Amino acid sequence: MGVDRAHVSSMERGQQNVTLLTLWHASQAVGAKPADLLNEDFEVGCDLADPEGSSAS
């Protein structure tokens, strides 16, 4: 991602502002859309097609 891990940790804790470019890079790194990272209910590793986890089995 090209960002120091201490910077990423600060972003995760809400102590560091995130630029749009950094947000885009972070979303690409986890395979999500930038808007997904702004969603408080989004979990990395969830099914991106069904972020609620409600499978139709």
C-alpha positions as CSV (number, residue, x, y, z in Angstrom):
1,M,0.0,0.0,0.0
2,G,3.0,2.3,0.4
3,V,2.1,3.5,3.8
4,D,4.0,2.9,7.1
5,R,2.2,0.4,9.3
6,A,2.2,2.9,12.2
7,H,0.3,5.3,10.0
8,V,-2.2,2.6,9.1
9,S,-2.7,1.8,12.8
10,S,-3.3,5.5,13.5
11,M,-5.9,5.6,10.7
12,E,-7.7,2.5,12.1
13,R,-7.9,4.1,15.5
14,G,-9.2,7.4,14.1
15,Q,-6.2,9.3,15.2
16,Q,-4.9,10.1,11.7
17,N,-6.8,11.7,8.8
18,V,-7.0,9.7,5.6
19,T,-6.6,11.2,2.1
20,L,-8.8,10.0,-0.6
21,L,-5.8,8.4,-2.4
22,T,-4.9,6.5,0.8
23,L,-8.5,5.3,1.2
24,W,-8.5,4.1,-2.4
25,H,-5.2,2.2,-1.9
26,A,-6.5,0.6,1.3
27,S,-9.7,-0.5,-0.4
28,Q,-7.7,-2.0,-3.3
29,A,-5.5,-3.9,-0.7
30,V,-8.5,-5.6,0.9
31,G,-10.5,-6.0,-2.3
32,A,-13.3,-3.7,-1.4
33,K,-14.8,-0.4,-2.6
34,P,-13.7,2.8,-0.9
35,A,-17.2,3.4,0.4
36,D,-17.2,0.0,2.1
37,L,-14.3,1.1,4.3
38,L,-16.4,4.0,5.5
39,N,-19.2,1.7,6.5
40,E,-18.9,1.0,10.2
41,D,-20.6,-2.4,9.8
42,F,-18.2,-3.6,7.1
43,E,-15.9,-6.4,8.0
44,V,-12.8,-7.3,6.0
45,G,-13.1,-10.8,4.8
46,C,-16.9,-10.8,4.5
47,D,-18.5,-11.8,1.2
48,L,-18.4,-8.5,-0.8
49,A,-21.4,-9.5,-2.8
50,D,-23.4,-10.0,0.4
51,P,-21.8,-7.8,3.2
52,E,-24.7,-8.6,5.5
53,G,-23.8,-12.3,5.4
54,S,-27.3,-13.5,4.7
55,S,-26.8,-16.3,2.2
56,A,-29.8,-17.7,0.4
57,S,-29.1,-21.3,1.1
